[in-house]
Amino acid sequence: MRSISVTYAGRPVMSADVDFTISENPSLRFYFVPRGDGELKAQVVDSSERTFESVLPVHSKS
C-alpha cells in the first residue's frame, strides 16, 4: 500500500502516504462520529499503482 484516503459524505476523514512495507491485507483503525447519513469511502493505491476502492453506506443515530 502506497497511500490511503478515507472520506465521509465527500469530506476527508483521514489520509496517509506510506513509505514503509505493509502486509498485503492490512488492518487499519480510526474513529470518527458521523454527522448525518453518508458514504464512508476508502481509496487505496498500491506500490504497483493499482487503485482499489470500497464504499460503505453509514446511517447516523438519531
CHARMM internal coordinates of N, CA and C (Angstrom, degrees):
IC EDIT
DIST 1 N 1 CA 1.4431
DIST 1 CA 1 C 1.5170
ANGL 1 N 1 CA 1 C 107.90
DIST 1 C 2 N 1.3158
ANGL 1 CA 1 C 2 N 116.06
DIHE 1 N 1 CA 1 C 2 N 129.38
DIST 2 N 2 CA 1.4619
ANGL 1 C 2 N 2 CA 121.38
DIHE 1 CA 1 C 2 N 2 CA 178.76
DIST 2 CA 2 C 1.5265
ANGL 2 N 2 CA 2 C 111.41
DIHE 1 C 2 N 2 CA 2 C -99.93
DIST 2 C 3 N 1.3528
ANGL 2 CA 2 C 3 N 116.29
DIHE 2 N 2 CA 2 C 3 N -41.04
DIST 3 N 3 CA 1.4624
ANGL 2 C 3 N 3 CA 119.08
DIHE 2 CA 2 C 3 N 3 CA 178.87
DIST 3 CA 3 C 1.5214
ANGL 3 N 3 CA 3 C 109.75
DIHE 2 C 3 N 3 CA 3 C -151.13
DIST 3 C 4 N 1.3360
ANGL 3 CA 3 C 4 N 114.15
DIHE 3 N 3 CA 3 C 4 N 155.71
DIST 4 N 4 CA 1.4589
ANGL 3 C 4 N 4 CA 120.92
DIHE 3 CA 3 C 4 N 4 CA 176.13
DIST 4 CA 4 C 1.5241
ANGL 4 N 4 CA 4 C 108.19
DIHE 3 C 4 N 4 CA 4 C -139.56
DIST 4 C 5 N 1.3220
ANGL 4 CA 4 C 5 N 114.56
DIHE 4 N 4 CA 4 C 5 N 141.90
DIST 5 N 5 CA 1.4563
ANGL 4 C 5 N 5 CA 121.11
DIHE 4 CA 4 C 5 N 5 CA 177.75
DIST 5 CA 5 C 1.5247
ANGL 5 N 5 CA 5 C 107.27
DIHE 4 C 5 N 5 CA 5 C -135.57
DIST 5 C 6 N 1.3270
ANGL 5 CA 5 C 6 N 116.50
DIHE 5 N 5 CA 5 C 6 N 129.17
DIST 6 N 6 CA 1.4602
ANGL 5 C 6 N 6 CA 121.48
DIHE 5 CA 5 C 6 N 6 CA 179.15
DIST 6 CA 6 C 1.5237
ANGL 6 N 6 CA 6 C 108.10
DIHE 5 C 6 N 6 CA 6 C -120.89
DIST 6 C 7 N 1.3356
ANGL 6 CA 6 C 7 N 115.78
DIHE 6 N 6 CA 6 C 7 N 130.38
DIST 7 N 7 CA 1.4585
ANGL 6 C 7 N 7 CA 121.05
DIHE 6 CA 6 C 7 N 7 CA 177.70
DIST 7 CA 7 C 1.5217
ANGL 7 N 7 CA 7 C 109.33
DIHE 6 C 7 N 7 CA 7 C -125.98
DIST 7 C 8 N 1.3155
ANGL 7 CA 7 C 8 N 115.73
DIHE 7 N 7 CA 7 C 8 N 157.28
DIST 8 N 8 CA 1.4526
ANGL 7 C 8 N 8 CA 122.29
DIHE 7 CA 7 C 8 N 8 CA 173.77
DIST 8 CA 8 C 1.5165
ANGL 8 N 8 CA 8 C 107.64
DIHE 7 C 8 N 8 CA 8 C -133.96
DIST 8 C 9 N 1.3233
ANGL 8 CA 8 C 9 N 116.17
DIHE 8 N 8 CA 8 C 9 N 123.15
DIST 9 N 9 CA 1.4676
ANGL 8 C 9 N 9 CA 122.20
DIHE 8 CA 8 C 9 N 9 CA -177.93
DIST 9 CA 9 C 1.5254
ANGL 9 N 9 CA 9 C 110.62
DIHE 8 C 9 N 9 CA 9 C 53.66
DIST 9 C 10 N 1.3467
ANGL 9 CA 9 C 10 N 115.23
DIHE 9 N 9 CA 9 C 10 N 37.55
DIST 10 N 10 CA 1.4574
ANGL 9 C 10 N 10 CA 121.02
DIHE 9 CA 9 C 10 N 10 CA 177.57
DIST 10 CA 10 C 1.5127
ANGL 10 N 10 CA 10 C 115.53
DIHE 9 C 10 N 10 CA 10 C 80.49
DIST 10 C 11 N 1.3261
ANGL 10 CA 10 C 11 N 117.99
DIHE 10 N 10 CA 10 C 11 N 0.99
DIST 11 N 11 CA 1.4716
ANGL 10 C 11 N 11 CA 121.58
DIHE 10 CA 10 C 11 N 11 CA -179.39
DIST 11 CA 11 C 1.5256
ANGL 11 N 11 CA 11 C 110.57
DIHE 10 C 11 N 11 CA 11 C -110.35
DIST 11 C 12 N 1.3293
ANGL 11 CA 11 C 12 N 117.51
DIHE 11 N 11 CA 11 C 12 N 143.47
DIST 12 N 12 CA 1.4687
ANGL 11 C 12 N 12 CA 119.79
DIHE 11 CA 11 C 12 N 12 CA -177.72
DIST 12 CA 12 C 1.5264
ANGL 12 N 12 CA 12 C 112.77
DIHE 11 C 12 N 12 CA 12 C -63.94
DIST 12 C 13 N 1.3174
ANGL 12 CA 12 C 13 N 115.53
DIHE 12 N 12 CA 12 C 13 N 137.64
DIST 13 N 13 CA 1.4593
ANGL 12 C 13 N 13 CA 122.88
DIHE 12 CA 12 C 13 N 13 CA 174.73
DIST 13 CA 13 C 1.5238
ANGL 13 N 13 CA 13 C 109.19
DIHE 12 C 13 N 13 CA 13 C -109.26
DIST 13 C 14 N 1.3256
ANGL 13 CA 13 C 14 N 116.26
DIHE 13 N 13 CA 13 C 14 N -47.54
DIST 14 N 14 CA 1.4597
ANGL 13 C 14 N 14 CA 121.46
DIHE 13 CA 13 C 14 N 14 CA 177.04
DIST 14 CA 14 C 1.5203
ANGL 14 N 14 CA 14 C 109.48
DIHE 13 C 14 N 14 CA 14 C -161.12
DIST 14 C 15 N 1.3198
ANGL 14 CA 14 C 15 N 114.86
DIHE 14 N 14 CA 14 C 15 N 156.78
DIST 15 N 15 CA 1.4561
ANGL 14 C 15 N 15 CA 120.39
DIHE 14 CA 14 C 15 N 15 CA 173.48
DIST 15 CA 15 C 1.5152
ANGL 15 N 15 CA 15 C 108.08
DIHE 14 C 15 N 15 CA 15 C -150.75
DIST 15 C 16 N 1.3266
ANGL 15 CA 15 C 16 N 114.67
DIHE 15 N 15 CA 15 C 16 N 155.35
DIST 16 N 16 CA 1.4564
ANGL 15 C 16 N 16 CA 119.63
DIHE 15 CA 15 C 16 N 16 CA 179.46
DIST 16 CA 16 C 1.5205
ANGL 16 N 16 CA 16 C 109.35
DIHE 15 C 16 N 16 CA 16 C -151.12
DIST 16 C 17 N 1.3209
ANGL 16 CA 16 C 17 N 115.68
DIHE 16 N 16 CA 16 C 17 N 136.63
DIST 17 N 17 CA 1.4549
ANGL 16 C 17 N 17 CA 122.72
DIHE 16 CA 16 C 17 N 17 CA 169.10
DIST 17 CA 17 C 1.5134
ANGL 17 N 17 CA 17 C 105.54
DIHE 16 C 17 N 17 CA 17 C -104.63
DIST 17 C 18 N 1.3193
ANGL 17 CA 17 C 18 N 116.52
DIHE 17 N 17 CA 17 C 18 N 123.77
DIST 18 N 18 CA 1.4532
ANGL 17 C 18 N 18 CA 121.37
DIHE 17 CA 17 C 18 N 18 CA -172.54
DIST 18 CA 18 C 1.5250
ANGL 18 N 18 CA 18 C 109.58
DIHE 17 C 18 N 18 CA 18 C -108.44
DIST 18 C 19 N 1.3295
ANGL 18 CA 18 C 19 N 116.94
DIHE 18 N 18 CA 18 C 19 N 127.31
DIST 19 N 19 CA 1.4633
ANGL 18 C 19 N 19 CA 120.39
DIHE 18 CA 18 C 19 N 19 CA 179.08
DIST 19 CA 19 C 1.5251
ANGL 19 N 19 CA 19 C 111.82
DIHE 18 C 19 N 19 CA 19 C -120.15
DIST 19 C 20 N 1.3351
ANGL 19 CA 19 C 20 N 115.99
DIHE 19 N 19 CA 19 C 20 N 26.14
DIST 20 N 20 CA 1.4585
ANGL 19 C 20 N 20 CA 121.10
DIHE 19 CA 19 C 20 N 20 CA 176.35
DIST 20 CA 20 C 1.5279
ANGL 20 N 20 CA 20 C 108.45
DIHE 19 C 20 N 20 CA 20 C -137.66
DIST 20 C 21 N 1.3004
ANGL 20 CA 20 C 21 N 117.33
DIHE 20 N 20 CA 20 C 21 N 165.04
DIST 21 N 21 CA 1.4571
ANGL 20 C 21 N 21 CA 122.57
DIHE 20 CA 20 C 21 N 21 CA -176.15
DIST 21 CA 21 C 1.5183
ANGL 21 N 21 CA 21 C 111.81
DIHE 20 C 21 N 21 CA 21 C -70.88
DIST 21 C 22 N 1.3433
ANGL 21 CA 21 C 22 N 115.18
DIHE 21 N 21 CA 21 C 22 N 131.76
DIST 22 N 22 CA 1.4602
ANGL 21 C 22 N 22 CA 122.47
DIHE 21 CA 21 C 22 N 22 CA 176.38
DIST 22 CA 22 C 1.5243
ANGL 22 N 22 CA 22 C 106.74
DIHE 21 C 22 N 22 CA 22 C -125.85
DIST 22 C 23 N 1.3093
ANGL 22 CA 22 C 23 N 116.96
DIHE 22 N 22 CA 22 C 23 N 148.32
DIST 23 N 23 CA 1.4683
ANGL 22 C 23 N 23 CA 120.78
DIHE 22 CA 22 C 23 N 23 CA -178.53
DIST 23 CA 23 C 1.5288
ANGL 23 N 23 CA 23 C 111.35
DIHE 22 C 23 N 23 CA 23 C -58.56
DIST 23 C 24 N 1.3038
ANGL 23 CA 23 C 24 N 115.52
DIHE 23 N 23 CA 23 C 24 N 162.29
DIST 24 N 24 CA 1.4615
ANGL 23 C 24 N 24 CA 121.52
DIHE 23 CA 23 C 24 N 24 CA -178.38
DIST 24 CA 24 C 1.5214
ANGL 24 N 24 CA 24 C 112.20
DIHE 23 C 24 N 24 CA 24 C -63.97
DIST 24 C 25 N 1.3113
ANGL 24 CA 24 C 25 N 117.67
DIHE 24 N 24 CA 24 C 25 N -29.79
DIST 25 N 25 CA 1.4639
ANGL 24 C 25 N 25 CA 122.21
DIHE 24 CA 24 C 25 N 25 CA -179.53
DIST 25 CA 25 C 1.5381
ANGL 25 N 25 CA 25 C 108.62
DIHE 24 C 25 N 25 CA 25 C -127.19
DIST 25 C 26 N 1.3400
ANGL 25 CA 25 C 26 N 117.66
DIHE 25 N 25 CA 25 C 26 N 71.42
DIST 26 N 26 CA 1.4691
ANGL 25 C 26 N 26 CA 120.12
DIHE 25 CA 25 C 26 N 26 CA -174.39
DIST 26 CA 26 C 1.5244
ANGL 26 N 26 CA 26 C 113.12
DIHE 25 C 26 N 26 CA 26 C -71.80
DIST 26 C 27 N 1.3059
ANGL 26 CA 26 C 27 N 115.20
DIHE 26 N 26 CA 26 C 27 N 157.37
DIST 27 N 27 CA 1.4606
ANGL 26 C 27 N 27 CA 122.25
DIHE 26 CA 26 C 27 N 27 CA 174.42
DIST 27 CA 27 C 1.5266
ANGL 27 N 27 CA 27 C 107.35
DIHE 26 C 27 N 27 CA 27 C -119.54
DIST 27 C 28 N 1.3157
ANGL 27 CA 27 C 28 N 116.48
DIHE 27 N 27 CA 27 C 28 N 120.15
DIST 28 N 28 CA 1.4614
ANGL 27 C 28 N 28 CA 122.25
DIHE 27 CA 27 C 28 N 28 CA 179.90
DIST 28 CA 28 C 1.5208
ANGL 28 N 28 CA 28 C 108.71
DIHE 27 C 28 N 28 CA 28 C -118.67
DIST 28 C 29 N 1.3272
ANGL 28 CA 28 C 29 N 116.08
DIHE 28 N 28 CA 28 C 29 N 143.02
DIST 29 N 29 CA 1.4692
ANGL 28 C 29 N 29 CA 120.56
DIHE 28 CA 28 C 29 N 29 CA 177.60
DIST 29 CA 29 C 1.5245
ANGL 29 N 29 CA 29 C 110.44
DIHE 28 C 29 N 29 CA 29 C -122.16
DIST 29 C 30 N 1.3083
ANGL 29 CA 29 C 30 N 114.55
DIHE 29 N 29 CA 29 C 30 N 142.94
DIST 30 N 30 CA 1.4570
ANGL 29 C 30 N 30 CA 121.30
DIHE 29 CA 29 C 30 N 30 CA 171.33
DIST 30 CA 30 C 1.5203
ANGL 30 N 30 CA 30 C 106.08
DIHE 29 C 30 N 30 CA 30 C -155.59
DIST 30 C 31 N 1.2964
ANGL 30 CA 30 C 31 N 116.65
DIHE 30 N 30 CA 30 C 31 N 159.81
DIST 31 N 31 CA 1.4548
ANGL 30 C 31 N 31 CA 121.69
DIHE 30 CA 30 C 31 N 31 CA -178.20
DIST 31 CA 31 C 1.5228
ANGL 31 N 31 CA 31 C 110.04
DIHE 30 C 31 N 31 CA 31 C -124.29
DIST 31 C 32 N 1.3276
ANGL 31 CA 31 C 32 N 115.45
DIHE 31 N 31 CA 31 C 32 N 140.77
DIST 32 N 32 CA 1.4527
ANGL 31 C 32 N 32 CA 120.71
DIHE 31 CA 31 C 32 N 32 CA 173.11
DIST 32 CA 32 C 1.5224
ANGL 32 N 32 CA 32 C 107.93
DIHE 31 C 32 N 32 CA 32 C -155.32
DIST 32 C 33 N 1.3115
ANGL 32 CA 32 C 33 N 116.38
DIHE 32 N 32 CA 32 C 33 N 159.78
DIST 33 N 33 CA 1.4626
ANGL 32 C 33 N 33 CA 121.96
DIHE 32 CA 32 C 33 N 33 CA 178.42
DIST 33 CA 33 C 1.5240
ANGL 33 N 33 CA 33 C 107.19
DIHE 32 C 33 N 33 CA 33 C -111.39
DIST 33 C 34 N 1.3355
ANGL 33 CA 33 C 34 N 117.38
DIHE 33 N 33 CA 33 C 34 N 116.07
DIST 34 N 34 CA 1.4642
ANGL 33 C 34 N 34 CA 118.82
DIHE 33 CA 33 C 34 N 34 CA -179.85
DIST 34 CA 34 C 1.5284
ANGL 34 N 34 CA 34 C 111.17
DIHE 33 C 34 N 34 CA 34 C -68.44
DIST 34 C 35 N 1.2919
ANGL 34 CA 34 C 35 N 115.76
DIHE 34 N 34 CA 34 C 35 N 140.98
DIST 35 N 35 CA 1.4622
ANGL 34 C 35 N 35 CA 121.91
DIHE 34 CA 34 C 35 N 35 CA 177.44
DIST 35 CA 35 C 1.5276
ANGL 35 N 35 CA 35 C 106.88
DIHE 34 C 35 N 35 CA 35 C -115.88
DIST 35 C 36 N 1.3186
ANGL 35 CA 35 C 36 N 114.79
DIHE 35 N 35 CA 35 C 36 N 87.50
DIST 36 N 36 CA 1.4565
ANGL 35 C 36 N 36 CA 120.48
DIHE 35 CA 35 C 36 N 36 CA -175.51
DIST 36 CA 36 C 1.5214
ANGL 36 N 36 CA 36 C 110.43
DIHE 35 C 36 N 36 CA 36 C 95.26
DIST 36 C 37 N 1.3198
ANGL 36 CA 36 C 37 N 115.27
DIHE 36 N 36 CA 36 C 37 N 169.55
DIST 37 N 37 CA 1.4530
ANGL 36 C 37 N 37 CA 120.82
DIHE 36 CA 36 C 37 N 37 CA 179.60
DIST 37 CA 37 C 1.5224
ANGL 37 N 37 CA 37 C 110.56
DIHE 36 C 37 N 37 CA 37 C -73.86
DIST 37 C 38 N 1.3265
ANGL 37 CA 37 C 38 N 116.55
DIHE 37 N 37 CA 37 C 38 N 152.78
DIST 38 N 38 CA 1.4533
ANGL 37 C 38 N 38 CA 120.73
DIHE 37 CA 37 C 38 N 38 CA 177.99
DIST 38 CA 38 C 1.5095
ANGL 38 N 38 CA 38 C 111.02
DIHE 37 C 38 N 38 CA 38 C 178.85
DIST 38 C 39 N 1.3072
ANGL 38 CA 38 C 39 N 115.69
DIHE 38 N 38 CA 38 C 39 N -175.98
DIST 39 N 39 CA 1.4535
ANGL 38 C 39 N 39 CA 121.94
DIHE 38 CA 38 C 39 N 39 CA 177.94
DIST 39 CA 39 C 1.5227
ANGL 39 N 39 CA 39 C 109.87
DIHE 38 C 39 N 39 CA 39 C -108.77
DIST 39 C 40 N 1.3055
ANGL 39 CA 39 C 40 N 115.80
DIHE 39 N 39 CA 39 C 40 N 133.47
DIST 40 N 40 CA 1.4547
ANGL 39 C 40 N 40 CA 122.68
DIHE 39 CA 39 C 40 N 40 CA 172.87
DIST 40 CA 40 C 1.5224
ANGL 40 N 40 CA 40 C 105.62
DIHE 39 C 40 N 40 CA 40 C -94.81
DIST 40 C 41 N 1.3276
ANGL 40 CA 40 C 41 N 116.84
DIHE 40 N 40 CA 40 C 41 N 118.84
DIST 41 N 41 CA 1.4606
ANGL 40 C 41 N 41 CA 121.60
DIHE 40 CA 40 C 41 N 41 CA -174.54
DIST 41 CA 41 C 1.5245
ANGL 41 N 41 CA 41 C 109.98
DIHE 40 C 41 N 41 CA 41 C -123.73
DIST 41 C 42 N 1.3284
ANGL 41 CA 41 C 42 N 115.70
DIHE 41 N 41 CA 41 C 42 N 130.20
DIST 42 N 42 CA 1.4647
ANGL 41 C 42 N 42 CA 121.73
DIHE 41 CA 41 C 42 N 42 CA 175.48
DIST 42 CA 42 C 1.5165
ANGL 42 N 42 CA 42 C 108.26
DIHE 41 C 42 N 42 CA 42 C -114.24
DIST 42 C 43 N 1.3262
ANGL 42 CA 42 C 43 N 115.46
DIHE 42 N 42 CA 42 C 43 N 130.63
DIST 43 N 43 CA 1.4606
ANGL 42 C 43 N 43 CA 121.65
DIHE 42 CA 42 C 43 N 43 CA 175.92
DIST 43 CA 43 C 1.5189
ANGL 43 N 43 CA 43 C 107.35
DIHE 42 C 43 N 43 CA 43 C -122.46
DIST 43 C 44 N 1.3331
ANGL 43 CA 43 C 44 N 115.41
DIHE 43 N 43 CA 43 C 44 N 127.88
DIST 44 N 44 CA 1.4591
ANGL 43 C 44 N 44 CA 121.75
DIHE 43 CA 43 C 44 N 44 CA -176.28
DIST 44 CA 44 C 1.5209
ANGL 44 N 44 CA 44 C 109.18
DIHE 43 C 44 N 44 CA 44 C -125.17
DIST 44 C 45 N 1.3340
ANGL 44 CA 44 C 45 N 116.10
DIHE 44 N 44 CA 44 C 45 N 138.31
DIST 45 N 45 CA 1.4588
ANGL 44 C 45 N 45 CA 122.35
DIHE 44 CA 44 C 45 N 45 CA 173.07
DIST 45 CA 45 C 1.5207
ANGL 45 N 45 CA 45 C 106.42
DIHE 44 C 45 N 45 CA 45 C -116.85
DIST 45 C 46 N 1.3435
ANGL 45 CA 45 C 46 N 116.11
DIHE 45 N 45 CA 45 C 46 N 127.58
DIST 46 N 46 CA 1.4648
ANGL 45 C 46 N 46 CA 118.65
DIHE 45 CA 45 C 46 N 46 CA -179.45
DIST 46 CA 46 C 1.5269
ANGL 46 N 46 CA 46 C 111.40
DIHE 45 C 46 N 46 CA 46 C -93.80
DIST 46 C 47 N 1.3104
ANGL 46 CA 46 C 47 N 116.09
DIHE 46 N 46 CA 46 C 47 N 179.50
DIST 47 N 47 CA 1.4673
ANGL 46 C 47 N 47 CA 121.22
DIHE 46 CA 46 C 47 N 47 CA -175.26
DIST 47 CA 47 C 1.5280
ANGL 47 N 47 CA 47 C 112.68
DIHE 46 C 47 N 47 CA 47 C -69.53
DIST 47 C 48 N 1.3317
ANGL 47 CA 47 C 48 N 117.79
DIHE 47 N 47 CA 47 C 48 N -11.81
DIST 48 N 48 CA 1.4686
ANGL 47 C 48 N 48 CA 121.76
DIHE 47 CA 47 C 48 N 48 CA 175.81
DIST 48 CA 48 C 1.5292
ANGL 48 N 48 CA 48 C 111.33
DIHE 47 C 48 N 48 CA 48 C -99.28
DIST 48 C 49 N 1.3388
ANGL 48 CA 48 C 49 N 116.35
DIHE 48 N 48 CA 48 C 49 N 12.48
DIST 49 N 49 CA 1.4714
ANGL 48 C 49 N 49 CA 124.02
DIHE 48 CA 48 C 49 N 49 CA -179.55
DIST 49 CA 49 C 1.5313
ANGL 49 N 49 CA 49 C 113.10
DIHE 48 C 49 N 49 CA 49 C 67.67
DIST 49 C 50 N 1.3290
ANGL 49 CA 49 C 50 N 117.96
DIHE 49 N 49 CA 49 C 50 N 17.30
DIST 50 N 50 CA 1.4604
ANGL 49 C 50 N 50 CA 120.57
DIHE 49 CA 49 C 50 N 50 CA 173.32
DIST 50 CA 50 C 1.5223
ANGL 50 N 50 CA 50 C 107.84
DIHE 49 C 50 N 50 CA 50 C -80.42
DIST 50 C 51 N 1.3382
ANGL 50 CA 50 C 51 N 116.15
DIHE 50 N 50 CA 50 C 51 N 144.10
DIST 51 N 51 CA 1.4615
ANGL 50 C 51 N 51 CA 121.92
DIHE 50 CA 50 C 51 N 51 CA -178.19
DIST 51 CA 51 C 1.5278
ANGL 51 N 51 CA 51 C 109.59
DIHE 50 C 51 N 51 CA 51 C -113.22
DIST 51 C 52 N 1.3226
ANGL 51 CA 51 C 52 N 115.29
DIHE 51 N 51 CA 51 C 52 N 136.55
DIST 52 N 52 CA 1.4577
ANGL 51 C 52 N 52 CA 122.44
DIHE 51 CA 51 C 52 N 52 CA 178.34
DIST 52 CA 52 C 1.5224
ANGL 52 N 52 CA 52 C 108.02
DIHE 51 C 52 N 52 CA 52 C -127.18
DIST 52 C 53 N 1.3290
ANGL 52 CA 52 C 53 N 116.05
DIHE 52 N 52 CA 52 C 53 N 146.13
DIST 53 N 53 CA 1.4575
ANGL 52 C 53 N 53 CA 120.54
DIHE 52 CA 52 C 53 N 53 CA -178.74
DIST 53 CA 53 C 1.5220
ANGL 53 N 53 CA 53 C 109.25
DIHE 52 C 53 N 53 CA 53 C -141.05
DIST 53 C 54 N 1.3160
ANGL 53 CA 53 C 54 N 116.13
DIHE 53 N 53 CA 53 C 54 N 142.74
DIST 54 N 54 CA 1.4513
ANGL 53 C 54 N 54 CA 122.10
DIHE 53 CA 53 C 54 N 54 CA 174.74
DIST 54 CA 54 C 1.5317
ANGL 54 N 54 CA 54 C 108.24
DIHE 53 C 54 N 54 CA 54 C -138.90
DIST 54 C 55 N 1.3306
ANGL 54 CA 54 C 55 N 115.90
DIHE 54 N 54 CA 54 C 55 N 139.60
DIST 55 N 55 CA 1.4592
ANGL 54 C 55 N 55 CA 121.41
DIHE 54 CA 54 C 55 N 55 CA -177.51
DIST 55 CA 55 C 1.5231
ANGL 55 N 55 CA 55 C 108.58
DIHE 54 C 55 N 55 CA 55 C -127.43
DIST 55 C 56 N 1.3414
ANGL 55 CA 55 C 56 N 115.34
DIHE 55 N 55 CA 55 C 56 N 136.82
DIST 56 N 56 CA 1.4550
ANGL 55 C 56 N 56 CA 121.36
DIHE 55 CA 55 C 56 N 56 CA 178.84
DIST 56 CA 56 C 1.5231
ANGL 56 N 56 CA 56 C 108.89
DIHE 55 C 56 N 56 CA 56 C -131.94
DIST 56 C 57 N 1.3460
ANGL 56 CA 56 C 57 N 118.60
DIHE 56 N 56 CA 56 C 57 N 120.18
DIST 57 N 57 CA 1.4665
ANGL 56 C 57 N 57 CA 119.52
DIHE 56 CA 56 C 57 N 57 CA 175.95
DIST 57 CA 57 C 1.5361
ANGL 57 N 57 CA 57 C 109.36
DIHE 56 C 57 N 57 CA 57 C -70.46
DIST 57 C 58 N 1.3299
ANGL 57 CA 57 C 58 N 116.38
DIHE 57 N 57 CA 57 C 58 N 136.52
DIST 58 N 58 CA 1.4603
ANGL 57 C 58 N 58 CA 121.88
DIHE 57 CA 57 C 58 N 58 CA -179.32
DIST 58 CA 58 C 1.5207
ANGL 58 N 58 CA 58 C 108.23
DIHE 57 C 58 N 58 CA 58 C -126.08
DIST 58 C 59 N 1.3309
ANGL 58 CA 58 C 59 N 115.31
DIHE 58 N 58 CA 58 C 59 N 135.39
DIST 59 N 59 CA 1.4575
ANGL 58 C 59 N 59 CA 121.04
DIHE 58 CA 58 C 59 N 59 CA 176.78
DIST 59 CA 59 C 1.5167
ANGL 59 N 59 CA 59 C 107.90
DIHE 58 C 59 N 59 CA 59 C -115.55
DIST 59 C 60 N 1.3068
ANGL 59 CA 59 C 60 N 116.73
DIHE 59 N 59 CA 59 C 60 N 122.74
DIST 60 N 60 CA 1.4662
ANGL 59 C 60 N 60 CA 120.45
DIHE 59 CA 59 C 60 N 60 CA -179.47
DIST 60 CA 60 C 1.5193
ANGL 60 N 60 CA 60 C 109.15
DIHE 59 C 60 N 60 CA 60 C -74.69
DIST 60 C 61 N 1.3115
ANGL 60 CA 60 C 61 N 114.73
DIHE 60 N 60 CA 60 C 61 N 154.87
DIST 61 N 61 CA 1.4698
ANGL 60 C 61 N 61 CA 120.37
DIHE 60 CA 60 C 61 N 61 CA 178.23
DIST 61 CA 61 C 1.5222
ANGL 61 N 61 CA 61 C 108.84
DIHE 60 C 61 N 61 CA 61 C -78.93
DIST 61 C 62 N 1.2933
ANGL 61 CA 61 C 62 N 115.77
DIHE 61 N 61 CA 61 C 62 N 138.15
DIST 62 N 62 CA 1.4780
ANGL 61 C 62 N 62 CA 119.73
DIHE 61 CA 61 C 62 N 62 CA 179.39
DIST 62 CA 62 C 1.4989
ANGL 62 N 62 CA 62 C 111.50
DIHE 61 C 62 N 62 CA 62 C -90.88
END
COOR INIT
IC SEED 1 N 1 CA 1 C
IC BUILD
